[in-house]
Amino acid sequence: MHIPHLPPTAPQTRLRDAAEALETSFLAEMLKSAGLGRAQAAMGGTGSDEFSTFLLEAQAREMVKAGGIGLAESLYQALAARGDHDAP
């Protein structure tokens, strides 16, 4: 018997979004530490540091959307198993 896939509840969606946001922040920091944003910041000019930060965050967000490093999924699974998605 095939059981249809049920859509996630609002708390599950919020929990997954939070886990993905954490992985995005983690990856953005790792990209920054690796020096990825230095090339854009070296261009100089007003706002180049801010542009580099936005670019790193966008790249990290895209990495997470493509599967990331599995951090968000691991966090989501661990917290969902504990029932933390029911918390306000």
ZIKAMO-V941994 format. One record per backbone hydrogen bond with DSSP energy under -0.5 kcal/mol. NH is the residue of the N-H (numbers start at 1). CO is the residue of the C=O. E is the energy in kcal/mol with one decimal. If there is no record, write none. Layout:
# ZIKAMO-V941994
[[NH | CO | E] [NH | CO | E]]
This chain:
# ZIKAMO-V941994
[[4 | 2 | -0.6] [13 | 9 | -2.5] [14 | 10 | -2.5] [15 | 11 | -2.3] [16 | 12 | -2.5] [17 | 13 | -2.7] [18 | 14 | -2.3] [19 | 15 | -2.3] [20 | 16 | -2.5] [21 | 17 | -2.3] [22 | 18 | -2.1] [23 | 19 | -2.1] [24 | 20 | -2.4] [25 | 21 | -2.3] [26 | 22 | -2.5] [27 | 23 | -2.8] [28 | 24 | -2.5] [29 | 25 | -2.2] [30 | 26 | -2.1] [31 | 27 | -2.8] [32 | 28 | -2.3] [33 | 29 | -2.7] [34 | 30 | -1.8] [35 | 32 | -1.4] [36 | 31 | -2.2] [38 | 35 | -0.9] [39 | 35 | -0.6] [41 | 37 | -2.0] [42 | 38 | -1.9] [43 | 40 | -1.1] [44 | 41 | -1.4] [48 | 45 | -1.4] [51 | 47 | -2.8] [52 | 48 | -2.2] [53 | 49 | -2.0] [54 | 50 | -2.6] [55 | 51 | -2.6] [56 | 52 | -2.5] [57 | 53 | -2.3] [58 | 54 | -2.4] [59 | 55 | -2.5] [60 | 56 | -2.6] [61 | 57 | -2.5] [62 | 58 | -2.1] [63 | 59 | -2.0] [64 | 60 | -2.2] [65 | 61 | -2.3] [66 | 62 | -1.5] [67 | 64 | -1.8] [68 | 63 | -3.0] [70 | 67 | -0.8] [74 | 70 | -2.2] [75 | 71 | -2.7] [76 | 72 | -2.8] [77 | 73 | -2.8] [78 | 74 | -2.4] [79 | 75 | -2.7] [80 | 76 | -2.9] [81 | 77 | -2.0] [82 | 78 | -1.1] [83 | 79 | -0.8] [83 | 80 | -0.6] [84 | 79 | -2.3] [86 | 83 | -1.5] [87 | 84 | -1.3]]
